Structures are given as C-alpha cells and as structure tokens.
C-alpha cells in the first residue's frame, strides 16, 4: 500500500524477542548527492522493531537507529543483535523503536546493480546519512533519536550523525571504527578490493554480462583477511585441510552473493570520510568501543587516544583480545560489550514521556 509520504509498509512475522516487526521502503524524490548528481527516486529499505512512543510534545522519544557495515544490511543485524532486543535488555523492543535501514548501495535500497551500474551516483557517507535522516523524518515521522548505534561503516555513520546533525540523537555508540580519515593500511586494503575487481577483464568497466568471478573472489579474499581474527580462524580450522576447505567455501559463497559494482561503490563511499575536525560539535554522550584484535582499526595506531579528548562527553573502551572477541566482527557480539552498553544507557536521562 502506498502512503502519501511515499512510505511502503509490509508486516513481517514476529519473533518473541522482536515485538512488532515491519519492513518497508521509503522513496525520496529527486535526491541530490554531494557530487551534484541526482536520482529521480532513491529507495531506502528498512526494518523496524517495536513501536514509536511520543512524548507530550508529540515528538518520538524512544527511537534507536542501528546501522550496518560495508556490504551488509539492516535486516542482517537483527539476528546477531537480538540479545539486545529481549525484554529487560538494553534495547528492549517493548520500550524502544529500533530502525535498521539498508544504506544507499546496499541490500534492498537503491544501488548500482539495479540497472545503472557504474553510472549510479557516486555516493558518500554524507549522502548515506542524509538519506537515513530523510527516512526517519519524512518516512517514519521520527524527528529525534534516543540513540544512534552503528557497526563498522555504521560506526562511521554514527560519527557523521554526531557532527552533521548535532543534537538529533541523545547519545551515540560507534562500534569498531575511528573518527578519522580512511588512510594507511585501511585505505590500501580498500584499494586492493576495488582493483581486484576492476582489473578482471570480465568486469568490462562495469557492463559485464557475467559476474567477474575471478576479480570478486580475489576481492573477497582481501576482505576476509581485513575482517578476520587469527584466534577465531585457528579454532575453526586447526588443520591444513580444514583451513583450505573453509576459505574456499567462503570465497565461493561471497562471489555468488555480491555484485561487483555494488562492492566497488560500497568501499569507495568512505573516500572523503573525516569527522575529526568537527568532534567538538558532538556534545551528547558517546560510548566508542573497539577491540584489540581488530585488523581494520588496530589500537597501536593510537587514533582513539588522540581524538577522543576532543569529544566533550566521550568515553572510549578498548576490549582486550580474548576467546570471546571476533576481531573486527566483535562489533556484532553483544555478549562481549552488552553490559557496558547497558550501563551507558542507564546513565542517560530517562526517556521523556
């Protein structure tokens, strides 16, 4: 059913921990990107858990924006984050309205593989955050957030929210990133991923008839190294045969699941990310959490220690490597950091009724 706001809603089967769950698409007309390019219609897909609650002023006060990582989806966060949504948990969906959008270029939102391929507008993180805001305000009627929480790319989006839309949210929880430009090895790895795809002769400048499988497999191999953790992989594949089998299965699965052009756009979207000069604008409480075994954000760079003092009400937690951490993927392990999140949320002023 199309509503006047351009919002499409469809009910989805509920789970005990998720309360009311919906999925839908919000269509933004004539969306202008930072590059100056436009799309007549930009579709933003989303999942919501729970129901919005408005205060006496009519403003929604219990909304939480939960943001996914590069090549991920909002829906894909529901299962790993589900412990947070249970009754009595930090984001109990009987009390919170959790919004999980698919970012531009991801999932069921508008993306290059819909047809434009490499002619799709060259979106950035600023564009992705602006589209999230349009979804909230124009599509869902949410003009205020209790919390912005994001993983990896979504972590960086949380910092963009804090600097571009100061005060829109009561608090930020960025998981597995730094509020600094993508440089050094992090940028080099992203360059390798893109070049592996574009150097495959079958890529054909993005107008391929068949997926450039060789380039995609190489790119996904780099991504595996980027996001993996040695202790985890050694436990999962303690023999040579198991290791060989595991990585081949991973590459085969990822090469089938990903579109080459979508991957290029997703990794290039970080090219001008740099909230560091604006951190003083982030005046709401911030809980930034990284893990010591994160290959993407290695703690030895000292970025967080140098930058967090510029955040007026910022707290930084570095989780030591353990049997429970998952390298970069620790961002989706609430069992590891959930207690810290709960304490952080308890310290916030109560949700206004």
C-alpha positions as CSV (number, residue, x, y, z in Angstrom):
1,X,0.0,0.0,0.0
2,X,1.5,3.4,-1.0
3,X,1.0,6.1,1.6
4,X,1.1,9.8,0.9
5,X,4.5,10.1,2.4
6,X,5.9,7.7,-0.2
7,X,6.2,5.0,2.5
8,X,5.7,1.4,1.7
9,X,4.9,-0.9,4.7
10,X,4.6,-4.7,4.9
11,X,4.2,-6.7,8.1
12,X,6.6,-9.4,8.7
13,X,6.3,-12.4,11.0
14,X,7.1,-11.5,14.6
15,X,9.5,-13.2,16.9
16,X,9.2,-13.3,20.7
17,X,12.2,-11.1,21.2
18,X,11.4,-8.6,18.4
19,X,7.9,-7.4,19.4
20,X,6.3,-5.8,16.4
21,X,8.4,-6.0,13.2
22,X,7.9,-4.3,9.9
23,X,9.8,-3.9,6.7
24,X,9.2,-1.3,4.0
25,X,10.6,1.1,1.5
26,X,10.7,4.9,1.7
27,X,11.1,6.6,-1.7
28,X,12.9,10.0,-1.7
29,X,12.1,12.1,-4.8
30,X,14.9,13.9,-6.7
31,X,17.6,13.1,-4.2
32,X,20.7,15.2,-4.7
33,X,24.0,13.7,-3.9
34,X,27.1,15.6,-2.6
35,X,28.6,15.1,-6.1
36,X,25.8,17.1,-7.6
37,X,24.3,14.0,-9.3
38,X,20.6,13.3,-8.7
39,X,18.2,10.3,-8.8
40,X,14.5,10.8,-9.6
41,X,13.7,8.2,-6.9
42,X,16.0,7.0,-4.2
43,X,14.6,3.9,-2.4
44,X,15.7,3.3,1.2
45,X,14.6,-0.1,2.6
46,X,14.3,-0.5,6.3
47,X,13.3,-2.9,9.1
48,X,11.7,-1.7,12.3
49,X,11.3,-3.4,15.7
50,X,8.8,-2.2,18.3
51,X,6.6,0.9,18.2
52,X,7.3,4.6,18.3
53,X,6.3,6.4,21.5
54,X,5.6,10.1,21.5
55,X,6.1,12.5,24.4
56,X,3.6,15.2,25.4
57,X,5.2,17.4,22.8
58,X,4.3,14.9,20.1
59,X,8.0,14.0,19.4
60,X,9.1,10.4,19.2
61,X,11.4,9.8,22.2
62,X,12.2,6.1,22.1
63,X,13.7,5.7,18.6
64,X,17.1,3.9,18.1
65,X,18.9,4.0,14.7
66,X,21.0,0.8,14.3
67,X,23.4,1.0,11.3
68,X,25.1,-1.9,9.4
69,X,28.6,-2.3,8.0
70,X,30.0,-2.3,4.4
71,X,28.2,-4.7,2.1
72,X,25.8,-5.6,5.0
73,X,22.1,-4.8,5.5
74,X,19.9,-3.6,8.3
75,X,17.9,-6.8,8.3
76,X,21.2,-8.7,8.6
77,X,21.8,-7.1,12.0
78,X,18.6,-8.3,13.6
79,X,19.8,-11.8,14.4
80,X,23.3,-11.0,15.8
81,X,21.9,-8.1,17.8
82,X,18.8,-9.9,19.0
83,X,20.1,-10.3,22.6
84,X,19.7,-6.5,22.9
85,X,16.1,-6.6,22.0
86,X,14.8,-9.1,24.6
87,X,12.6,-7.9,27.5
88,X,14.8,-6.1,30.0
89,X,17.7,-5.9,27.6
90,X,19.3,-2.5,26.7
91,X,17.2,-2.0,23.6
92,X,14.1,-3.9,24.7
93,X,11.8,-3.6,21.8
94,X,8.7,-3.4,24.1
95,X,10.2,0.0,25.1
96,X,12.3,1.1,22.1
97,X,11.5,1.7,18.4
98,X,14.6,0.3,16.6
99,X,15.1,1.4,13.0
100,X,17.5,-0.6,10.8
101,X,17.9,0.9,7.3
102,X,19.8,-0.6,4.3
103,X,22.3,2.1,3.4
104,X,22.4,3.5,-0.1
105,X,24.0,0.9,-2.4
106,X,23.2,-2.0,0.0
107,X,20.5,-4.6,0.4
108,X,17.2,-3.6,-1.0
109,X,17.9,0.1,-1.1
110,X,18.8,1.7,-4.5
111,X,22.1,0.5,-5.7
112,X,24.3,0.2,-8.9
113,X,23.1,-3.3,-9.6
114,X,19.5,-2.1,-10.0
115,X,20.4,-1.1,-13.6
116,X,22.6,2.0,-13.7
117,X,25.8,0.0,-12.8
118,X,28.8,2.4,-12.8
119,X,26.5,5.3,-13.9
120,X,24.9,5.2,-10.5
121,X,25.6,8.4,-8.5
122,X,29.0,8.2,-6.6
123,X,27.5,8.3,-3.1
124,X,29.4,9.1,0.1
125,X,28.9,8.5,3.8
126,X,27.3,12.0,4.0
127,X,24.8,11.0,1.4
128,X,24.0,7.8,3.2
129,X,23.4,9.7,6.5
130,X,21.3,12.3,4.8
131,X,19.1,9.6,3.3
132,X,18.8,7.9,6.7
133,X,17.6,11.3,8.1
134,X,15.1,11.7,5.3
135,X,13.8,8.2,6.0
136,X,13.3,9.0,9.7
137,X,11.8,12.4,9.4
138,X,9.8,12.2,6.2
139,X,9.1,8.5,6.1
140,X,8.7,7.4,9.7
141,X,7.8,10.7,11.4
142,X,10.8,10.5,13.7
143,X,12.4,13.9,14.4
144,X,14.5,12.8,17.4
145,X,16.6,9.7,18.3
146,X,17.3,8.2,21.7
147,X,20.5,6.6,20.2
148,X,22.5,6.2,17.1
149,X,24.5,2.9,17.2
150,X,26.5,1.5,14.3
151,X,28.9,-1.2,13.4
152,X,32.0,-0.7,11.2
153,X,30.7,1.5,8.3
154,X,27.7,2.2,10.5
155,X,30.1,3.2,13.3
156,X,31.5,5.8,11.0
157,X,28.0,6.9,10.1
158,X,27.3,7.4,13.8
159,X,30.2,9.9,13.9
160,X,28.8,11.6,10.8
161,X,25.4,11.9,12.5
162,X,27.1,13.4,15.6
163,X,28.9,16.1,13.5
164,X,26.4,16.8,10.8
165,X,23.2,16.6,12.9
166,X,24.3,17.6,16.4
167,X,21.6,17.1,18.9
168,X,19.3,15.0,16.8
169,X,20.2,12.0,19.0
170,X,20.6,11.8,22.8
171,X,23.7,9.6,22.5
172,X,26.0,7.8,20.1
173,X,27.5,4.3,20.3
174,X,30.1,3.8,17.5
175,X,31.3,0.2,17.3
176,X,34.6,-0.7,15.5
177,X,35.9,2.4,13.8
178,X,37.7,5.7,14.4
179,X,36.5,9.3,13.7
180,X,39.5,9.8,11.4
181,X,40.1,9.6,7.6
182,X,40.5,6.2,6.0
183,X,44.2,6.1,5.4
184,X,47.2,3.8,5.8
185,X,46.6,0.1,5.6
186,X,42.8,0.5,5.8
187,X,42.8,2.6,2.6
188,X,45.3,0.3,1.0
189,X,43.1,-2.7,1.6
190,X,40.1,-0.9,0.1
191,X,42.2,0.0,-2.9
192,X,43.1,-3.7,-3.3
193,X,39.5,-4.8,-3.2
194,X,38.4,-2.3,-5.9
195,X,41.5,-3.0,-8.1
196,X,41.0,-6.8,-7.9
197,X,37.5,-6.3,-9.4
198,X,38.3,-3.6,-12.0
199,X,41.4,-5.5,-13.2
200,X,39.4,-8.6,-14.1
201,X,38.9,-8.5,-17.9
202,X,35.4,-9.7,-17.4
203,X,34.4,-6.6,-15.4
204,X,34.2,-4.6,-18.7
205,X,34.0,-1.2,-17.0
206,X,31.0,-2.4,-15.0
207,X,29.0,-3.5,-18.0
208,X,29.6,-7.2,-17.6
209,X,27.3,-9.9,-19.0
210,X,28.6,-12.5,-16.5
211,X,29.9,-11.6,-13.0
212,X,33.7,-11.1,-12.9
213,X,34.1,-14.1,-10.6
214,X,37.9,-14.1,-10.6
215,X,38.1,-10.5,-9.5
216,X,35.3,-10.9,-7.0
217,X,37.0,-14.0,-5.4
218,X,40.3,-12.1,-5.1
219,X,38.5,-9.1,-3.6
220,X,36.6,-11.3,-1.1
221,X,39.9,-12.9,-0.1
222,X,41.3,-9.5,0.8
223,X,38.0,-8.7,2.7
224,X,38.4,-12.0,4.6
225,X,41.8,-11.0,5.8
226,X,40.6,-7.5,6.6
227,X,37.8,-8.6,8.9
228,X,39.1,-11.9,10.3
229,X,40.8,-12.7,13.7
230,X,43.6,-15.3,14.0
231,X,42.4,-16.9,17.2
232,X,38.9,-17.4,15.7
233,X,40.1,-18.8,12.4
234,X,42.6,-21.2,14.1
235,X,39.9,-22.6,16.4
236,X,37.6,-23.0,13.4
237,X,40.2,-24.6,11.1
238,X,43.0,-26.1,13.1
239,X,44.3,-28.4,10.3
240,X,45.6,-27.6,6.8
241,X,42.7,-29.4,5.2
242,X,40.1,-27.6,7.3
243,X,41.7,-24.2,6.5
244,X,41.8,-24.9,2.8
245,X,38.2,-26.0,2.8
246,X,36.9,-23.1,4.9
247,X,38.5,-20.4,2.8
248,X,37.3,-21.9,-0.5
249,X,33.7,-22.2,0.8
250,X,33.8,-18.6,2.0
251,X,35.1,-17.3,-1.4
252,X,32.6,-19.3,-3.3
253,X,29.7,-18.1,-1.2
254,X,30.8,-14.4,-1.3
255,X,31.4,-14.4,-5.0
256,X,27.9,-15.6,-5.6
257,X,26.3,-13.2,-3.0
258,X,28.0,-10.0,-4.0
259,X,27.6,-7.8,-7.1
260,X,30.9,-6.4,-8.3
261,X,29.8,-2.8,-8.9
262,X,27.9,-2.7,-5.6
263,X,31.1,-3.7,-3.8
264,X,33.2,-1.1,-5.6
265,X,30.7,1.7,-4.6
266,X,30.4,0.4,-1.1
267,X,34.2,0.6,-0.4
268,X,34.7,3.9,-2.3
269,X,32.0,5.6,-0.3
270,X,34.5,6.1,2.5
271,X,36.8,8.2,0.4
272,X,36.1,11.6,2.0
273,X,35.1,10.5,5.5
274,X,36.7,12.6,8.1
275,X,34.8,13.9,11.1
276,X,37.9,14.6,13.1
277,X,37.9,18.4,12.7
278,X,34.3,18.6,14.0
279,X,34.4,16.4,17.1
280,X,33.8,19.3,19.4
281,X,30.3,19.5,17.9
282,X,29.5,16.1,19.3
283,X,28.2,17.4,22.7
284,X,26.0,14.3,23.5
285,X,27.4,11.3,25.4
286,X,29.4,9.0,23.3
287,X,30.5,5.4,24.1
288,X,33.0,4.3,21.4
289,X,34.0,0.6,21.6
290,X,36.8,-1.1,19.7
291,X,38.5,-4.5,20.2
292,X,42.3,-5.0,20.4
293,X,42.3,-7.8,17.8
294,X,40.6,-5.6,15.1
295,X,42.8,-5.7,12.0
296,X,40.8,-2.8,10.5
297,X,41.3,-0.5,13.4
298,X,44.5,-1.6,15.2
299,X,44.9,0.0,18.6
300,X,48.6,0.6,18.1
301,X,47.8,3.5,15.8
302,X,46.7,5.4,18.8
303,X,43.9,7.2,16.9
304,X,41.3,6.9,19.5
305,X,43.5,8.0,22.4
306,X,44.5,11.1,20.3
307,X,41.0,12.0,19.1
308,X,38.6,11.1,21.9
309,X,39.7,14.0,24.2
310,X,38.1,16.3,21.6
311,X,34.7,14.8,22.2
312,X,33.3,16.7,25.2
313,X,31.4,13.8,26.7
314,X,33.1,10.9,25.1
315,X,34.2,7.5,26.6
316,X,36.4,5.1,24.8
317,X,36.6,1.4,25.6
318,X,39.2,-1.0,24.1
319,X,38.2,-4.6,24.6
320,X,41.2,-6.9,25.2
321,X,41.6,-9.9,22.9
322,X,40.0,-13.0,24.4
323,X,38.2,-16.2,23.5
324,X,35.1,-14.1,23.1
325,X,36.3,-11.5,20.7
326,X,36.0,-11.8,17.0
327,X,38.4,-9.3,15.6
328,X,36.6,-6.6,13.6
329,X,33.4,-8.7,14.0
330,X,33.4,-8.1,17.7
331,X,31.1,-5.2,16.8
332,X,28.2,-7.7,16.4
333,X,28.9,-9.7,19.6
334,X,26.6,-8.1,22.3
335,X,27.7,-10.8,24.8
336,X,31.2,-9.1,24.8
337,X,30.2,-5.4,25.2
338,X,26.4,-5.5,26.2
339,X,27.0,-4.8,29.8
340,X,28.9,-1.6,29.0
341,X,26.1,-0.5,26.7
342,X,23.6,-1.2,29.4
343,X,25.5,0.9,32.0
344,X,25.9,3.7,29.4
345,X,22.2,3.8,28.7
346,X,21.3,3.7,32.3
347,X,23.3,6.9,32.9
348,X,21.3,8.8,30.3
349,X,18.4,10.9,31.4
350,X,15.1,8.9,31.3
351,X,13.2,8.9,28.1
352,X,10.8,11.8,28.1
353,X,7.1,10.9,28.2
